[in-house]
């Protein structure tokens, strides 16, 4: 029978911070990648179908590689444990690929640059999978205590949130000719300065997170002769995971909140510029960047500490419900505080608005760790890698769908960025309405799904006691 690495209740602050540095890398790479991607169309001439393929194909790629990596990580026999070596290899691979994929020159032509970027991006996403799936599983198995799990995820998310504070500043740097003559030159150089520290952050968990040897564990053999059986086991693991009703609730609620948020996040630039500044991007100054920066700062210093406290005080489900209710208030405030010519008013809504997406992963990742205990009790297997792969696969699918929905909303309201606001006031108002009310719909549906979530602290303690007895 597979055994758990989670043998202590309390985890040192040093271990939590080490895990948090991995989260900073896990979020910083994609956060800045999303900003750099604009250069492909604006400065290098990529067409719409090229953008779509670059955006969607890696997510399809992930649907294959993530569960495979989860299975490999869960069944690795090594004196270093199941995760650390993959976190190390994946961190190095995605750092190197990140540098190489942005070495694009206009003189090489659009077609060459497309295929060059496309192939290197697959290497980057492969490295991200090799790193992130075992890394997330590390967090799930660091403690078996109900509240300590939330503390681990809260500290990790607190550190990781700095990626979203820093990333919007790259909008300013990239297009400031005092820094770089053009944005394509900017991304070539900035990619290096992003990749080096982020790679170092990614390697911290590999060196400093404790893990025990798994050389003598009874795991599935990882060899070519067992490939067919391994693929069968991966498929069976998916089925067994989704048989757990509470895990289905976590995946569904995350999908709805994350998908709805990211659908309208892509509209932020248009809503601020056209609703608040009458379509004058130059006049908008730093207010587009400020929306992301201040929202992330609110998450860092208000949302995550508050949610960690609420979770300990009221339980995880009630903390989730309360945080999402506060976010609904924030979305309503954003609708009334987006007043033309008065951008500073939206700052009032940001702390409330940030409770939605800002609290999501702190609570949900902690809840997932509780579900993994139930899976072990049911199956005798410890599968943090598989559960992490499934959960984050839902996030990635939601992100891909969000990209498509953003374009659909723009088309539906009839918005045209080439027209002045006065010529399309109804379309701008429509974008603003979607920006506020679409994520409200996703949040309300997610709260409906989670209304009967049943893993309380008492039930988690019962599961823990049963596991302790079963492992004997």
C-alpha positions in Angstrom: 0.0 0.0 0.0 1.2 3.5 -0.8 2.0 5.7 2.2 1.7 9.4 2.8 4.6 11.7 3.3 2.3 13.9 5.5 3.4 12.7 9.0 3.5 15.9 10.9 0.9 18.5 11.7 3.1 21.5 12.0 5.4 22.8 9.2 8.2 25.2 9.8 7.9 28.7 8.4 11.1 28.1 6.4 9.5 25.2 4.6 6.3 27.2 3.9 8.4 30.1 2.5 10.4 27.6 0.4 7.2 26.3 -1.1 6.0 29.8 -1.6 9.0 30.7 -3.8 8.0 27.9 -6.1 4.5 29.5 -6.3 6.1 32.8 -7.3 7.9 31.1 -10.2 4.7 29.1 -11.1 2.7 32.4 -11.4 5.4 34.8 -12.6 6.3 32.9 -15.8 2.7 32.8 -17.1 1.8 36.3 -15.8 4.5 38.0 -17.8 4.1 35.6 -20.8 0.5 36.9 -21.1 1.8 40.4 -21.4 4.6 39.6 -23.8 2.2 37.8 -26.1 0.7 41.1 -27.2 4.0 41.8 -29.0 3.4 38.8 -31.4 0.5 40.7 -33.0 1.3 44.3 -32.4 4.9 44.3 -33.3 5.8 41.0 -35.2 2.7 40.8 -37.4 1.3 37.4 -36.3 -2.2 36.7 -37.7 -5.3 35.8 -35.8 -5.0 32.0 -36.6 -1.4 32.0 -35.4 -2.4 33.7 -32.2 -5.2 31.1 -31.7 -3.0 28.2 -32.3 -0.3 29.5 -29.9 -2.9 30.1 -27.3 -5.0 26.9 -27.6 -2.6 24.1 -28.6 -0.4 24.2 -25.4 -3.6 23.6 -23.4 -4.4 20.6 -25.6 -0.8 19.5 -25.0 -1.3 19.9 -21.3 -4.3 17.6 -21.3 -1.9 14.8 -22.3 1.2 15.7 -20.4 -0.3 16.8 -17.0 -1.9 13.4 -16.0 1.1 11.5 -17.3 3.4 13.7 -15.2 1.1 13.3 -12.2 1.2 9.5 -12.5 5.0 9.4 -13.0 5.5 11.7 -9.9 3.1 9.6 -7.8 5.0 6.4 -8.6 8.6 7.4 -8.5 10.9 5.4 -6.4 13.9 7.5 -5.4 16.1 8.3 -2.5 15.1 12.0 -3.1 11.4 11.1 -2.8 8.7 11.5 -5.5 8.8 15.2 -6.4 12.1 17.1 -5.9 14.0 15.8 -8.9 11.2 16.7 -11.3 10.8 20.2 -9.8 14.5 20.7 -10.4 14.5 19.4 -14.0 11.3 21.2 -14.9 12.4 24.5 -13.4 15.6 24.5 -15.5 13.9 23.5 -18.7 11.1 26.1 -18.5 13.7 28.8 -17.7 15.9 28.0 -20.7 12.9 27.6 -23.0 11.5 31.0 -21.9 14.6 32.8 -22.9 15.0 31.0 -26.3 11.3 31.4 -27.4 11.4 35.2 -27.1 14.5 35.6 -29.3 12.4 36.8 -32.2 13.6 39.2 -34.9 11.4 41.0 -37.5 13.9 40.4 -40.2 13.4 36.6 -40.0 9.8 37.0 -41.2 6.4 36.1 -39.8 6.3 32.4 -40.8 9.7 31.6 -39.4 9.0 33.5 -36.2 5.7 31.7 -35.8 7.2 28.2 -36.0 10.2 29.1 -33.9 8.0 30.5 -31.1 5.4 27.7 -31.4 8.0 24.9 -31.0 9.9 26.6 -28.2 6.6 27.3 -26.4 5.9 23.6 -26.4 9.3 23.0 -24.8 8.4 25.7 -22.2 5.0 24.2 -21.4 6.5 20.8 -21.1 9.0 22.2 -18.6 6.1 23.9 -16.8 4.3 20.6 -16.5 7.4 18.7 -15.3 7.8 21.4 -12.7 4.3 22.4 -11.6 2.5 19.0 -11.3 5.0 17.6 -8.8 5.4 21.0 -7.2 1.7 21.4 -6.4 1.7 17.8 -5.1 4.5 18.7 -2.7 2.2 21.2 -1.1 -0.7 18.7 -0.7 1.6 16.3 1.2 3.4 18.8 3.4 1.0 18.3 6.3 -2.0 16.2 7.3 -3.5 18.9 9.5 -6.8 20.5 8.5 -5.8 24.1 9.3 -2.1 23.8 8.6 -2.9 23.0 5.0 -4.6 26.3 4.7 -1.7 28.1 6.3 0.7 26.5 3.8 -1.4 27.5 0.8 -2.0 31.0 2.2 1.7 31.7 2.5 2.4 30.3 -0.9 -0.4 32.3 -2.5 0.8 35.4 -0.6 4.3 35.1 -2.1 2.9 34.1 -5.5 0.6 37.1 -5.7 3.7 39.4 -6.1 3.8 38.0 -9.7 0.5 39.8 -10.4 1.8 43.0 -8.7 4.9 43.1 -10.8 3.7 41.8 -14.1 1.5 44.8 -15.1 4.5 47.1 -14.8 5.9 45.4 -17.9 3.2 47.2 -19.9 5.0 50.5 -19.0 8.5 49.2 -19.6 7.9 47.5 -22.9 6.4 50.5 -24.7 8.6 53.2 -23.1 11.2 54.2 -25.7 13.4 55.5 -22.9 13.9 51.9 -22.0 13.8 50.1 -25.4 13.5 51.3 -29.0 10.6 48.8 -29.7 8.6 46.2 -27.8 10.1 43.2 -29.8 13.6 44.4 -28.6 12.2 44.7 -25.1 10.8 41.1 -24.8 14.1 39.7 -26.2 16.0 41.3 -23.3 13.4 41.2 -20.6 12.8 37.5 -21.1 16.4 36.9 -19.9 15.9 39.0 -16.8 12.6 37.3 -16.1 13.8 33.8 -16.6 16.9 33.9 -14.4 15.3 34.9 -11.1 12.2 32.9 -11.8 14.2 29.8 -12.5 16.1 30.3 -9.2 12.7 30.6 -7.4 11.5 27.4 -9.0 14.5 25.5 -7.8 14.1 26.5 -4.1 11.5 23.8 -3.3 13.7 21.2 -5.0 16.5 22.0 -2.6 14.7 22.9 0.6 11.4 21.0 0.8 11.9 17.9 2.9 11.0 14.5 1.5 11.6 10.9 2.5 13.1 8.1 0.3 10.5 6.1 -1.6 12.9 3.4 -2.8 11.1 0.7 -0.8 7.5 1.8 -1.6 5.0 -0.4 -3.4 4.4 1.8 -6.5 3.5 1.1 -10.1 6.6 0.2 -12.1 7.7 3.0 -14.4 9.2 1.3 -17.5 8.6 0.8 -21.2 7.2 -2.7 -20.6 4.5 -1.3 -18.3 3.4 1.7 -20.6 0.1 0.2 -21.6 -0.8 -0.7 -18.0 0.3 2.7 -16.8 -2.0 4.5 -19.3 -4.8 2.3 -18.1 -4.0 3.2 -14.5 -4.0 6.9 -15.4 -7.5 6.6 -16.9 -8.7 4.6 -13.9 -7.3 7.3 -11.6 -9.3 10.0 -13.3 -12.5 7.9 -12.9 -11.8 7.2 -9.3 -11.0 10.9 -8.6 -14.2 12.1 -10.1 -16.2 9.5 -8.2 -15.5 11.6 -5.1 -18.4 14.1 -5.1 -16.5 16.7 -3.1 -13.7 16.8 -5.6 -16.2 17.3 -8.4 -17.5 20.3 -6.5 -14.0 21.8 -6.1 -13.3 21.4 -9.8 -16.6 22.7 -10.9 -16.6 25.8 -8.6 -13.0 26.6 -9.6 -13.8 26.3 -13.3 -16.7 28.7 -13.0 -15.0 31.4 -10.9 -11.6 31.3 -12.7 -13.2 31.0 -16.2 -15.6 33.9 -15.6 -12.9 36.1 -14.1 -10.4 35.5 -16.9 -13.1 36.0 -19.6 -13.6 39.6 -18.5 -9.9 40.2 -17.4 -9.1 40.3 -21.1 -11.5 43.2 -21.5 -9.9 45.4 -18.7 -7.9 47.5 -21.2 -10.9 48.3 -23.3 -13.2 49.0 -20.4 -10.8 51.4 -18.7 -9.7 53.2 -21.9 -13.1 53.5 -23.5 -15.4 53.8 -20.5 -13.2 56.1 -18.4 -11.0 57.9 -21.0 -13.3 58.1 -24.1 -11.0 55.8 -26.1 -7.8 57.8 -25.6 -5.2 55.2 -24.6 -2.6 57.9 -24.1 -4.7 59.7 -21.6 -5.3 56.5 -19.6 -1.7 56.7 -18.4 -1.0 54.1 -15.7 -4.6 53.4 -14.9 -4.7 50.1 -16.8 -1.6 48.8 -15.1 -2.8 50.2 -11.7 -6.0 48.1 -11.9 -3.9 44.9 -12.0 -1.3 46.1 -9.5 -3.7 47.4 -6.9 -5.9 44.4 -7.2 -2.9 42.1 -6.6 -1.7 44.2 -3.7 -5.2 44.0 -2.2 -5.1 40.2 -2.5 -1.6 40.1 -0.9 -2.2 42.3 2.1 -6.0 42.0 2.7 -7.6 39.0 1.0 -5.2 36.1 1.8 -4.6 37.0 5.5 -8.4 37.5 5.9 -9.3 34.2 4.2 -6.7 32.3 6.3 -8.3 33.8 9.4 -11.8 33.1 8.3 -11.0 29.5 7.4 -9.6 28.8 10.8 -12.5 30.7 12.5 -15.4 29.5 10.5 -14.2 26.5 8.5 -13.1 26.3 4.8 -16.6 26.1 3.2 -17.9 29.1 5.1 -14.7 31.0 4.4 -15.2 30.3 0.7 -18.8 31.4 0.8 -18.1 34.6 2.7 -15.1 35.5 0.4 -17.2 35.0 -2.7 -20.1 37.0 -1.3 -17.7 39.9 -0.6 -16.5 39.7 -4.3 -20.1 40.0 -5.5 -20.3 43.3 -3.6 -17.1 44.3 -5.3 -18.4 43.6 -8.8 -21.5 45.7 -8.1 -19.4 48.5 -6.8 -17.2 48.4 -10.0 -20.4 48.8 -12.1 -21.3 52.1 -10.3 -17.7 53.4 -9.7 -16.5 53.3 -13.4 -17.3 56.9 -14.0 -15.8 58.7 -17.1 -13.0 61.0 -16.2 -12.8 59.8 -12.5 -10.6 56.6 -12.6 -9.5 56.9 -9.0 -13.0 55.9 -7.9 -12.6 52.3 -9.0 -9.8 51.9 -6.4 -12.6 51.8 -3.7 -14.0 48.6 -5.2 -10.8 46.7 -5.7 -10.4 45.3 -2.1 -13.9 43.8 -2.3 -13.6 42.7 -5.9 -10.3 40.9 -5.2 -11.8 38.5 -2.7 -13.2 36.4 -5.5 -10.2 35.2 -7.5 -7.7 36.2 -4.7 -9.1 33.7 -2.2 -9.9 30.9 -4.6 -6.6 28.9 -4.7 -5.8 29.4 -1.0 -9.0 27.7 0.0 -9.4 25.2 -2.9 -5.9 23.8 -2.8 -6.3 23.3 1.0 -9.6 21.5 0.4 -8.1 19.4 -2.3 -5.5 18.1 0.2 -8.5 17.0 2.4 -10.1 15.2 -0.6 -6.8 13.3 -1.3 -7.0 11.8 2.2 -10.5 10.4 1.4 -9.1 9.0 -1.8 -6.3 7.2 0.1 -8.9 5.8 2.5 -10.9 4.5 -0.4 -8.1 3.1 -2.6 -5.0 2.7 -0.4 -3.1 4.9 -2.8 -1.5 8.3 -2.2 -2.1 10.3 -5.5 -1.3 14.0 -4.9 0.2 14.2 -8.4 -2.9 12.9 -10.2 -5.3 15.1 -8.2 -3.2 18.1 -8.8 -3.0 17.4 -12.5 -6.8 17.0 -12.7 -7.5 20.1 -10.7 -5.1 22.3 -12.6 -6.2 20.8 -15.9 -9.6 22.3 -15.1 -8.0 25.7 -14.5 -6.1 25.5 -17.8 -9.2 24.5 -19.8 -11.1 27.3 -18.2 -8.3 29.7 -19.2 -8.5 28.6 -22.8 -12.3 28.9 -22.9 -12.0 32.3 -21.4 -9.9 33.5 -24.3 -12.6 32.4 -26.7 -15.4 33.9 -24.7 -13.7 37.3 -24.5 -13.7 37.5 -28.3 -17.4 36.4 -28.4 -18.4 39.1 -25.9 -16.6 41.8 -28.0 -18.4 40.5 -31.1 -21.8 40.3 -29.3 -21.8 43.9 -28.1 -20.5 45.2 -31.4 -17.4 46.8 -30.0 -14.8 48.1 -32.4 -11.5 49.5 -31.0 -11.0 51.6 -34.1 -14.1 53.7 -33.4 -14.5 56.6 -31.0 -16.6 56.0 -27.8 -19.3 58.5 -28.9 -19.9 56.4 -32.0 -20.3 53.1 -30.0 -21.5 54.2 -26.6 -23.9 51.2 -26.4 -21.1 48.8 -27.2 -18.8 50.3 -24.5 -21.6 50.2 -21.9 -22.2 46.5 -22.9 -18.6 45.7 -22.3 -18.7 47.4 -19.0 -21.9 45.4 -18.0 -20.3 42.1 -19.0 -17.1 43.1 -17.2 -19.1 43.4 -13.9 -22.0 40.9 -14.2 -20.5 38.0 -16.1 -18.1 37.0 -13.3 -21.0 37.5 -10.8 -22.9 34.8 -12.7 -20.0 32.4 -12.5 -19.5 33.1 -8.8 -23.2 32.6 -7.9 -23.2 29.2 -9.8 -20.0 28.2 -8.0 -21.5 29.1 -4.6 -24.6 27.0 -5.5 -22.3 24.0 -6.3 -20.4 24.4 -3.0 -23.5 24.9 -0.8 -23.5 21.2 0.3 -19.7 20.7 0.5 -19.4 18.3 3.4 -15.7 18.0 4.4 -15.7 19.8 7.8 -12.8 19.8 10.3 -14.5 17.0 12.2 -14.9 14.9 9.2 -11.3 15.5 8.2 -10.1 14.5 11.6 -12.2 11.3 11.3 -10.6 10.5 8.0 -7.1 11.2 9.4 -7.7 8.8 12.3 -9.0 6.1 10.0 -5.9 6.5 7.8 -3.6 6.3 10.8 -5.3 3.0 11.8 -5.2 1.7 8.2 -1.5 2.4 7.8 -0.7 0.4 10.9 
